């Protein structure tokens, strides 16, 4: 006699260390099955938080993976807020539309809430997926391909006081990490590093270089103190007119304009190179105001960090606001029902509070829109123009939109 029952939703289990290789292989297959170096596998193993990583099992078949990192993210005002860095998400092609992803995301968000993390963040391989779980595109990455044979730089005062020298990347990792750590409070979206993350930028498998050099590093020094660094690769090329090499920037951090200027001057002037390419840079990075011809830099922007408020009250109270704000939000949240309802946000540049209320709402929106605007990038006004935010009290939208802004563009500085 036949059964009318459909297939069961796979069971979620916390990842055991002995299952890591199988779990990781499933993830790699789901992301196209390309060749990945042993070094990358071991790095991922060392950074994985096993108690926050899940496998979805259909009997003895592993059919889904997901996990989270325990981060702290800078928010407007400079506070570091506990954040679940959602990562390693995959579902087997044999188990689509079985509720696997929804089950894993629900578990990850519930766990983050239980841990007291007001925020969650991720990088989306497919942006269409995560909006339905309340994640909004909160930051942008700047990409550029600069014709350094034609573009010159107008450098800031003090640049000539900076010494730039080559260094083995691993030999100066602590000095570079100190520069990065000093920058974290300055820009919303930046992530404070847990132990081990300082070495993630040193990964350099030979089969991943695509014909370019091994990873190179220079540090910028003032009076013997490291005030900036750049990690990059070079690839020599030759054309009918001579050299046509490319510098690919992997990372650059500097504490002040002069240190930045010295590093950019070095990258623009490497022998035999005529193109500087970069990706994943801040949307408002200062070099755009130093170049002689921005059109020959072929810039473009792309969505980057996605943010979700796991605890609306705690998240909105954790940041500061550019201008005084007193507004009641009516929030929809299907994935985290504890957020749904009315919240009164009162705040300014010194601090904020956000509490439950029964007062009449001023703005109506979903938690996705709050995540999009939270770090001060996309505005509530632009979301309202798209029909995503409704103004219920005249003037409330402009008030809140200006208050949510940030003096600098938010930037999630690295993948995870």
SULZI-V457187 format. One record per helix or strand. SS is the DSSP state (hx for helix, st for strand). FROM is the first residue (numbers start at 0). LEN is the number of residues. If there is no record, write none. Layout:
# SULZI-V457187
ss: [SS SS]
from: [FROM FROM]
len: [LEN LEN]
This chain:
# SULZI-V457187
ss: [st hx hx hx st st st hx hx st hx st st st hx st hx st hx hx st st st st st hx st hx st hx st st hx st hx st st st hx hx st hx]
from: [10 16 37 49 53 60 79 92 99 118 126 135 139 152 158 162 168 190 196 205 215 224 237 241 244 256 272 285 290 293 299 304 311 324 336 340 350 362 366 379 389 395]
len: [4 14 10 3 5 14 12 3 15 5 7 2 8 1 3 4 16 2 6 3 7 11 2 2 10 12 9 4 1 4 4 5 7 8 3 8 6 4 7 6 2 8]
